Amino acid sequence: MINYQGAVFRPPSEANSLILQATLGCSWNRCTFCAMYREKSFRVRKIAELQREIEWYAHNFPAPRKVFLADGDAHMAKASFLAELLDLINAAWPDVKRVTCYASPQSLAQRSVAEMEMLREKKLTQYYLGIESGNDDVLRAIDKGVDSLEMIRVANKAHAAGVKLSTMILLGMGQRALSREHAVDSARVVNAIQPKFVSTLVVTPVEGTPLWETAARGEFETLSPIELAAELREFLAHTELTGSVFRSNHASNYLSLAGTLPKDKNAMVTALDQVLENPANARFKPEWLRAL
């Protein structure tokens, strides 16, 4: 049977995917806001273990349409390991539509375009990349390990390999002092990357992280729903995307927005302008609903 080790996380869009824990933990695991893999040390699991899990699943459940490779940075494993794992997945389920994984900027840096192309041909066709911010001061403060130019460079390696990118921006990460710069620079970075998917989430201090400790000392400003709406408005207004699906409907968001950029850009900016002009009429999600 499948033997998940520790807490297992996956993107919201992988809710119906089979999750295979190809690696444990996160290879970087230093981002100040993230508590997901604090209790684990990064390691790559043995192919023989994963083969047994694939065989068990294939004998006990219907064939999955999608497979997500956990944990936080399965992309950091050697290309030869991932190729062997993908061969096992494709042999067990020839009709699987796609395989996806999280990819850190560090893993994208060490992976060649040729390797990504080879893995894409084996159906590893999409990576989830946490950009978090396009502002270098913010990236440094959260210990992301790269600056904005490096983020753009490594992301475009994936594009060169024909791999889709689903990217995330953390609203509120710049606090009040850098709110506008965070929004504008984040738009600049996604414009340079042109990802297939862009989503915005609201940063939330989580117990057990450096950010939680900073917030407990009163040294981190949490933006209000109106300030977050203004930040999101600046971000969207500065985007110059040519065909990206946009979502701001994660549980952490006070406002839900969704559309395709650039087609729905003006409508979403107008909706945010209306919120800023008449905040009393805004339909912000209450705290109890955001916690679900």
N, C-alpha and C positions, 0 to 999 in steps of 0.2 A: 504494500500500500504506500501511498505518498506520505513522506515523513517530513512535515514542515518543522523547521527548527527556529524557535523564537517567534516574535511577531512578524507577520508577512504583510507587506504593503504593496499596493498596485494603483495605477492611475484610475480615475473614475471611469474612463472609457474602456477599461479592461474588466469591467464587472462580470461579463459573461465569458471570459477567457479561462482556459486552463492555465494555472500558474505552476510553473516548474522552478524550483529554487536551485538554479544553476550555480549560484554563488551565495555566500553568506556575508551579510553586512555590506558596508560601503568602503571602497578603496580609499576615499578621501576622508570622510567622516569628521570633518572639522568645521563645517558651516555652523555658525553660532546659533542659528534659529532652529536647526533640525535635531529632533530627538529620536528619529526613526530607528537608527541602528547603533545607538550608544552602548548597548549591552553586548554587542557582537564584535569580534575581530574578523576582518575580511579574509576569506579564503574561498578557493574554487573547489567545488565538490567533485567527487570521483565520477567518471563516466559510468562505471559499473553500477553505482547506486542509482543514477538517473535512468539508466537503461531498465533497471528493475521497476522503477516507478512508472515509466512509460508503458512497459508491458502490463503491469497491474491495471493501470487506467484503461488501456486498450481492451482488456478482457472484461472490465466491469462497468464501463460507461460508454455512452454514444461518442462518436468521434467529435472532437472540438473543431470549431471553425477558426478559432484564434488561440494562440499560445503566447503567454507573457513570461519572459525569463526574469525571475527575481534573483537576488535581492536588489540592493540599491545601485549596483553598477556591474551587472553581468557582462557588460561590454568590455570591461577591463581584462577579462580572461583571454588567454591566448587565442588567436584566430583558429589554430588547429583544433583546440578544444571545442570552440563554438561550431566549427564546421562538422565535427564528429557528432555533436549533440543535434545539430540541425538535420543531419542525415538520419539519425534515429527517429526524430520527430516525423520527417517526411516519409520514412519507411512505414511507420506505424499508422500515419494518417495522411495518405497521398493528397487528399482534398483539402487539407488545412489551408486557409486563406492567407494568413500572415502570421509572422512571429515578431514580437516587439520586445524592447527592454529599455531600462533607463540607461543613459550614457552621460557620464560626467565629461567636462571639458578636458580633464586629464586623460581619460580613456580615448577620447577622440584624437588627442595629440599623439598618442603612441600607436594608433592604428593607421595603417596606410590606406590610401584610396583603393588600391588594388585589392586589399583584404576586405574592405567594406563592400566592394563590388562582388567579390566571390561569395560573401555571406548573404548579400542581397539576392543573389541568384538561387540561394538555398532558402529563401523566403524570410530572412531577417530584414524586413523592409521599412521599419520605422523605429526611431529612437525618441525617447522622452528626455529633453534637455532642460534643466533648470537654469535659465539665464539669471533670474532673480532681479538683476538691475543692469542697466547699461552705463551707470555712473561709476567711475573708478574709485571714488571715495567710498561709496556704499559697498562696492565689491570688496574693497580692502577691509572695511569695518566688519563685514560678515565672514571674513576669511574664506572667500570663495576659491582662492588659489590662482586666479587668472585676472587679467584686466580686460577691458572691453574689446580691445583690438585682438587679443588672443582668443576671446570667445568667438568673435566673428571669423577668425582664420580657421579654427578647428571645426566650427559648424559648417563652413563652406566646403570642407573636405567631404563631409557626409553628402552634401548636395552634389558635389562632383561625382560621387559614387552612385547617385540616383536613389539615395535613401531619404525618405520623408522625415521631417523633424516636427515634433510637437513640443512647443516651448512654453515656459512659464515665467511670468513676471510677478514679483511680490509687491503689491501695493502697500504703502506705509513704511517700506523699509528705509527710506531716506529721512524719516521723521519730518518735522516741520521745516527744519533748516534747509533740507535738500529735497523737499517734496517736488518742486517743479523741475529741478535738474534731474532727479531720478526719473520722472515721467518722460521728459524730452530725450534724455540720453537712452532710455530704454527703447523708445520709439526708433531712435537712430540705429540701435543695434539690430532690432528686428527688421528694419528696412534693409540693412546690409545683408541679412541672412535670408530674408524672404521665406520663412518657414511655412509649411502647409497648414499648421495649426498654431494658434496663439491663445493663451489663456492668462487671465489675471486672477490672483488669489490675494487675500488679505493676510499680512503677516500677523501671527499670534504667538506671543511668548509661551513656550511650553516648558513645564517643569522638567528639570534635569539638563537644561541647555544653558550655555553662557548667556544667551539673550534673556532667559528667565531671571538669571541672577542680576543682570544689568537692570532689568525692569524693576526687580524687587528693591534695588537701591535707589529707585526713582530717576534713573539715568537714561530711560528710553521713553520717548513720547509716543503714545498710541494715538493715531489720528482719529478724529470723529467721523461719523458716516458722511457728513457734508464735505469734510476735507478730503476724504477718500474719493468721493464723487468728483471733486475738482481735480484731483490727481489723475483719475481715470480719464477725465475729459481731456486733459492736456496730453496724455499718452495717445489716445485715439486721434486727436486733432493733428498730431505730428506724424502719424503713420503714413507711409507711402508704399503700401503693400499691393501686390498685383494679383492676388488670388489666394487669400488665407482665410481659413475658418476661424472666427473669433468667438471665444466664450468667456464670460465673467459670471458664471452661475454656480461656482463651487460653494460648498456649505459655508465657507468663511466669508463670502461676499455679502454685504448688506443689500446691494442692488443686483438684480439679475439682468444681464444683457447678453444677446447672442446675435450673430449675423455673419456675413461674409464681407471681407474687405478686398477692394474698396467699395463694393456695391452699397453696403449698408452703413458706411462711415458717417455720412451726413445725418442720417436718421438717428444713429446712436449718439452722436455729439449733440444734436438738437434735444434729444431726450434728457441728456445730462444737463444741458443748459436750463431746461425747464425745472429740473430738480434743484439746481443752484439758485434759480430765481424764486422758486416757491417751495422751500424745503418742508414746510408744514404739510404739503400735499404729497410728499414723496412716500413711496411704499417700501420703506426699509424693512428688511427682515428682522424680527425681534431676536433677542439673544437666545431664547429657548429654541427657536426654529433653526438658528444658525448652528446650534450645538448638535443637531440631529445628524 
